[in-house]
Amino acid sequence: MTEKDAGAPGLARLAGLIADETRAACLLALLDGRAWTAGELARHAGVAASTLSEHLGKLVAGGLLAEERQGRHRYVRLADDRVAQLVEDLAAQVAPDAAARRPRTLRASSAGSAMARGRTCYDHLAGRLGIAVTDALTGRGLLRQDTGLALTDAGLGWFDAAGIPLRPTGRRPLARACLDWTERRPHLAGVAGAALCRHALDAGWCVRIGSERAVKVTSAGERALSRLLGIGAAALR
């Protein structure tokens, strides 16, 4: 094998880990940024607990998931934000056919609408909510989108004035573009995206709804986002 091909085996192993519908369902579920039990994931994926345990073992061994044990419970989460970025980027490339997009029940339709309206993507905001925030930051000169996403000096000042501390860690960029799989446009990720999402949940601007990643903007959130970014309530509903 030539030097140019040296990374091929590792890439093939990684692709093989993701190229299974049950494992893919687990990775997508864990994009909510929380730790799930093996039992919760088994019910979500619609497989037996023993089957799910085998899949989780492969994902942990492959470095895509990290696990913790508390008593009898086994919790798993995405290994880090780089894995979350990989999963979200791959999901954004999928163009399901019309039959797959069409919800089969009213409950599925409502859940799909909620996810499209607003959700968490690992640790930052996505869906129409994430795009509205990203566009508002850009429109006010707080964020640049010419070459990827980057906070301006005014943007750094905005986060400070809003009481949203930015704490860079490791090699994670301060701002990063993440392609939104429902809107097919980039939303804000990175340290800034995570800090904004965390603050929105802690301050009660958003609340989680249902058992998946969907979030809903509260009346307090509508007032805050209108005051801080000029986002109208209609764009958040």
Secondary structure as GFF3:
##gff-version 3
##sequence-region A 1 237
A	DSSP	three_ten_helix	3	5	.	.	.	ID=ss1
A	DSSP	alpha_helix	8	18	.	.	.	ID=ss2
A	DSSP	alpha_helix	21	29	.	.	.	ID=ss3
A	DSSP	three_ten_helix	30	32	.	.	.	ID=ss4
A	DSSP	beta_strand	36	37	.	.	.	ID=ss5
A	DSSP	alpha_helix	38	45	.	.	.	ID=ss6
A	DSSP	alpha_helix	49	61	.	.	.	ID=ss7
A	DSSP	beta_strand	65	70	.	.	.	ID=ss8
A	DSSP	beta_strand	73	78	.	.	.	ID=ss9
A	DSSP	alpha_helix	81	92	.	.	.	ID=ss10
A	DSSP	alpha_helix	98	101	.	.	.	ID=ss11
A	DSSP	alpha_helix	106	117	.	.	.	ID=ss12
A	DSSP	beta_strand	119	121	.	.	.	ID=ss13
A	DSSP	beta_strand	124	126	.	.	.	ID=ss14
A	DSSP	alpha_helix	127	139	.	.	.	ID=ss15
A	DSSP	beta_strand	143	144	.	.	.	ID=ss16
A	DSSP	beta_strand	150	151	.	.	.	ID=ss17
A	DSSP	alpha_helix	153	161	.	.	.	ID=ss18
A	DSSP	beta_strand	176	179	.	.	.	ID=ss19
A	DSSP	beta_strand	186	189	.	.	.	ID=ss20
A	DSSP	alpha_helix	190	202	.	.	.	ID=ss21
A	DSSP	beta_strand	206	208	.	.	.	ID=ss22
A	DSSP	beta_strand	215	217	.	.	.	ID=ss23
A	DSSP	alpha_helix	219	229	.	.	.	ID=ss24
A	DSSP	three_ten_helix	233	236	.	.	.	ID=ss25
###
